[in-house]
Amino acid sequence: MKKYVIHILTLAVLLLLSGRVEAQRFIGFATAGVNLAQIEGDDVHGFYKAGFNGGLGVALPLTRDHKWTISAELLYNQKGSRKHCPAGYFDTIYHHPDMFLDVNRAVPYDSNIKCHIWLDYVQLPLLVHYEDMQSGFKFGAGFAWGRLVRAKEIYNGFTRTTNLRSGTYRTSDWSAIVDLEARLYKNLTLNVRWEYSMVPIRKMHYMTGKREADGTFNLNRDEIINMHNHLFSIRLTYFFNEKYELNTKVNRRGNRMGTKWIKSIPEY
């Protein structure tokens, strides 16, 4: 199945690069930035896991005015979860029996909880964008396929037996992406991206219940929780072969309309 996915994505990129479209002009770019990530379903809430997000890409205009483009990227994308929870944080919510214990099952349940999950992917996003030329804002949406290349978990300072071969996490991550980009100066843009796993990356077995007044924990139901990667990315992107010109469009008061630099559209 993995080979078929890779072949399909490779074919899509090749068609993108070789197809005869109206614009027939490719735009290369490099991007790098930081992720703020969490994993939905692990009960360690908050976008506290920082990670790297960066790589190379190519964009292809779909219209002569370059307002509509399609892009493909090859990224290294670090996801996961991180949290230091105070004592009692998990007393009235989902409880995973092994989460709070060391290898000898000696760490008491009400001790401080330190959770850190590393999930690194090689990722292939494919997006369609619309750009407002005057304002310099670009909106995009699409999906991405990611291949897990590193997996590691630490709870309470103890490393768990989680790796690529353990089967704890799915090796493929299909994500939905929403993208916003703003031009800072000519070829340099600021990019903010939201990403969420469309397919669960893991199914976790939980016991639910609450802590009683006498200090005992009453487990009354077990439950399977689906876990999803959820993150925001902030990146700088540089476009190699785009040209820009000074925006001379002004309103009635003589003020510039839009950004100082606008994209120079070549003639075909």
C-alpha positions as CSV (number, residue, x, y, z in Angstrom):
1,M,0.0,0.0,0.0
2,K,2.8,2.4,0.9
3,K,4.5,1.8,-2.5
4,Y,1.2,2.5,-4.3
5,V,0.8,5.8,-2.4
6,I,4.4,6.9,-3.2
7,H,3.9,6.0,-6.9
8,I,0.6,7.9,-7.1
9,L,2.1,11.0,-5.5
10,T,5.2,10.8,-7.7
11,L,3.1,10.5,-10.8
12,A,1.0,13.5,-9.7
13,V,4.2,15.6,-9.3
14,L,5.5,14.5,-12.6
15,L,2.3,15.4,-14.3
16,L,2.4,18.7,-12.6
17,L,5.9,19.3,-13.9
18,S,5.4,18.1,-17.4
19,G,1.8,19.0,-18.1
20,R,0.9,21.7,-20.7
21,V,-0.9,24.4,-18.8
22,E,-1.8,27.9,-19.7
23,A,1.1,29.6,-17.9
24,Q,3.9,27.1,-18.4
25,R,6.2,28.8,-15.9
26,F,7.5,27.1,-12.8
27,I,8.4,29.0,-9.6
28,G,10.8,27.4,-7.2
29,F,10.9,28.2,-3.5
30,A,12.5,27.3,-0.2
31,T,10.7,27.5,3.2
32,A,11.7,27.1,6.8
33,G,10.0,27.8,10.1
34,V,8.7,26.4,13.4
35,N,5.8,24.1,14.3
36,L,3.6,24.5,17.4
37,A,2.1,21.1,17.8
38,Q,-0.1,18.9,19.9
39,I,-1.8,15.4,19.6
40,E,-5.5,15.4,19.8
41,G,-6.6,12.5,22.0
42,D,-3.6,12.1,24.3
43,D,-5.1,14.4,27.0
44,V,-2.0,16.5,27.1
45,H,-3.6,19.6,25.7
46,G,-1.9,22.7,24.3
47,F,0.4,23.6,21.4
48,Y,3.6,23.3,23.4
49,K,5.6,21.0,21.2
50,A,8.0,23.0,19.0
51,G,9.5,21.5,15.9
52,F,11.2,22.3,12.6
53,N,9.2,22.6,9.4
54,G,11.1,23.3,6.2
55,G,12.1,22.1,2.7
56,L,11.8,22.9,-1.0
57,G,8.8,23.3,-3.3
58,V,7.7,24.2,-6.8
59,A,4.6,26.3,-7.8
60,L,2.9,26.4,-11.2
61,P,0.5,29.2,-12.2
62,L,-2.9,27.9,-13.5
63,T,-4.0,31.2,-15.0
64,R,-2.3,34.0,-17.0
65,D,-2.7,36.5,-14.2
66,H,-1.0,34.2,-11.7
67,K,-3.8,34.5,-9.2
68,W,-4.4,30.8,-9.1
69,T,-1.5,28.4,-8.6
70,I,-0.8,24.9,-7.5
71,S,2.2,23.9,-5.4
72,A,4.0,20.7,-4.4
73,E,6.5,20.6,-1.5
74,L,9.0,18.2,0.0
75,L,9.3,18.9,3.7
76,Y,10.9,17.6,6.9
77,N,8.1,18.1,9.4
78,Q,8.4,17.6,13.2
79,K,5.2,16.9,15.0
80,G,4.3,15.5,18.5
81,S,3.2,16.6,21.9
82,R,4.8,18.1,25.0
83,K,3.4,19.0,28.5
84,H,4.5,19.2,32.1
85,C,1.3,18.6,34.1
86,P,1.0,19.4,37.9
87,A,-0.2,16.9,40.4
88,G,-3.9,16.1,40.2
89,Y,-4.2,17.3,36.6
90,F,-5.6,13.9,35.4
91,D,-7.8,13.2,38.5
92,T,-11.1,13.8,36.7
93,I,-10.4,13.0,33.0
94,Y,-9.2,10.1,30.9
95,H,-6.6,7.9,32.6
96,H,-4.1,5.7,30.8
97,P,-2.8,3.2,33.4
98,D,0.7,3.0,32.0
99,M,1.2,6.7,31.3
100,F,2.1,7.6,34.9
101,L,4.3,4.7,35.8
102,D,8.1,4.0,35.4
103,V,9.5,0.7,34.2
104,N,9.0,-0.7,37.7
105,R,5.5,0.7,38.0
106,A,6.8,2.6,41.0
107,V,5.9,6.3,40.2
108,P,2.7,7.2,42.2
109,Y,-0.2,8.3,40.2
110,D,-0.5,11.8,41.7
111,S,3.1,12.8,40.9
112,N,3.9,15.5,38.4
113,I,3.4,14.2,34.9
114,K,6.0,15.0,32.2
115,C,5.0,13.9,28.7
116,H,7.0,14.3,25.5
117,I,6.3,12.7,22.1
118,W,8.4,13.1,19.0
119,L,6.9,12.3,15.6
120,D,9.1,13.3,12.6
121,Y,7.8,13.0,9.0
122,V,9.0,13.4,5.5
123,Q,6.0,15.1,4.0
124,L,4.6,15.8,0.5
125,P,2.0,18.6,0.6
126,L,-0.1,19.5,-2.5
127,L,-2.1,22.8,-2.4
128,V,-4.1,25.1,-4.5
129,H,-3.6,28.8,-3.9
130,Y,-5.4,32.1,-4.7
131,E,-3.5,35.3,-4.5
132,D,-4.8,38.9,-4.2
133,M,-2.1,40.8,-6.1
134,Q,-2.8,44.2,-4.6
135,S,-2.7,43.2,-1.0
136,G,-0.1,40.5,-1.4
137,F,-2.1,37.9,0.6
138,K,-2.3,34.4,-0.7
139,F,-4.8,31.8,0.5
140,G,-4.3,28.0,0.0
141,A,-5.9,24.7,0.9
142,G,-5.0,21.1,0.2
143,F,-3.7,17.9,1.7
144,A,-0.4,16.2,2.5
145,W,0.9,12.7,2.9
146,G,3.7,12.2,5.4
147,R,6.0,9.2,6.0
148,L,7.0,8.7,9.7
149,V,10.8,8.5,10.0
150,R,11.2,9.0,13.8
151,A,9.0,8.1,16.8
152,K,9.9,8.5,20.5
153,E,8.0,8.8,23.7
154,I,9.1,9.9,27.2
155,Y,6.8,9.9,30.2
156,N,8.0,10.9,33.7
157,G,11.6,10.9,32.5
158,F,11.4,7.3,31.2
159,T,11.8,6.5,27.5
160,R,9.1,4.0,26.3
161,T,9.7,1.3,23.8
162,T,8.2,3.4,20.9
163,N,10.0,3.5,17.6
164,L,9.3,3.0,13.9
165,R,9.2,-0.8,14.3
166,S,7.1,-0.9,17.4
167,G,3.9,-0.3,15.4
168,T,2.7,2.2,18.0
169,Y,1.9,4.9,15.4
170,R,0.8,4.7,11.8
171,T,3.7,5.2,9.4
172,S,1.5,7.2,7.0
173,D,-0.2,10.5,8.0
174,W,-2.8,12.1,5.7
175,S,-3.4,15.7,6.7
176,A,-5.7,18.5,5.7
177,I,-4.0,21.9,5.3
178,V,-5.2,25.5,5.3
179,D,-2.6,28.1,4.3
180,L,-2.2,31.9,4.6
181,E,0.7,33.8,3.1
182,A,1.6,37.5,3.2
183,R,4.3,39.2,1.2
184,L,7.0,40.9,3.4
185,Y,9.3,42.2,0.7
186,K,9.5,41.2,-2.9
187,N,10.3,37.5,-3.0
188,L,10.1,37.0,0.8
189,T,6.8,36.0,2.4
190,L,5.5,35.1,5.9
191,N,3.5,31.9,5.9
192,V,1.0,30.6,8.6
193,R,-0.3,27.1,8.1
194,W,-2.9,24.9,10.0
195,E,-2.7,21.2,9.7
196,Y,-4.8,18.3,11.1
197,S,-4.6,14.5,10.5
198,M,-7.6,13.3,8.5
199,V,-6.9,9.6,9.6
200,P,-6.0,8.7,13.2
201,I,-2.3,8.2,13.7
202,R,-2.9,5.9,16.7
203,K,-5.7,4.3,18.7
204,M,-5.1,4.5,22.4
205,H,-6.9,2.4,25.1
206,Y,-8.0,4.5,28.1
207,M,-9.8,3.9,31.3
208,T,-12.2,6.6,32.4
209,G,-13.3,7.5,35.9
210,K,-12.5,9.9,38.7
211,R,-10.6,10.2,42.0
212,E,-12.8,9.6,45.1
213,A,-12.7,11.7,48.3
214,D,-10.6,8.9,50.1
215,G,-7.9,9.2,47.4
216,T,-8.8,6.0,45.5
217,F,-9.3,6.2,41.7
218,N,-12.5,4.6,40.5
219,L,-12.3,3.2,37.0
220,N,-15.7,2.5,35.6
221,R,-15.3,2.3,31.8
222,D,-12.6,1.7,29.2
223,E,-12.6,3.5,25.9
224,I,-10.7,3.6,22.6
225,I,-9.5,7.2,21.7
226,N,-8.4,8.2,18.2
227,M,-5.3,10.3,18.2
228,H,-4.6,13.0,15.5
229,N,-1.7,15.3,14.8
230,H,-2.8,19.0,15.1
231,L,-0.4,21.9,14.6
232,F,0.2,25.4,13.4
233,S,3.3,26.4,11.4
234,I,5.0,29.8,11.1
235,R,7.5,29.9,8.2
236,L,9.5,32.3,6.0
237,T,9.3,31.4,2.3
238,Y,11.6,32.7,-0.5
239,F,10.6,32.4,-4.2
240,F,13.6,32.1,-6.5
241,N,12.5,33.1,-9.9
242,E,9.7,35.6,-9.4
243,K,10.0,39.2,-10.4
244,Y,8.4,42.2,-8.7
245,E,7.8,45.8,-9.6
246,L,6.9,49.0,-7.6
247,N,3.2,49.4,-7.0
248,T,2.2,52.7,-8.6
249,K,-1.6,52.3,-8.1
250,V,-2.9,55.0,-5.7
251,N,-6.4,56.1,-4.5
252,R,-7.9,59.6,-4.8
253,R,-5.9,60.8,-1.8
254,G,-2.7,59.8,-3.4
255,N,-2.1,56.8,-1.0
256,R,-0.7,53.6,-2.3
257,M,-3.3,50.8,-2.8
258,G,-1.9,47.6,-1.5
259,T,1.7,46.6,-0.8
260,K,4.8,48.5,-2.0
261,W,5.9,45.6,-4.3
262,I,3.5,43.7,-6.6
263,K,4.2,40.6,-8.7
264,S,5.4,41.3,-12.3
265,I,3.4,39.1,-14.6
266,P,5.3,38.0,-17.7
267,E,3.8,38.0,-21.1
268,Y,3.3,34.6,-22.9
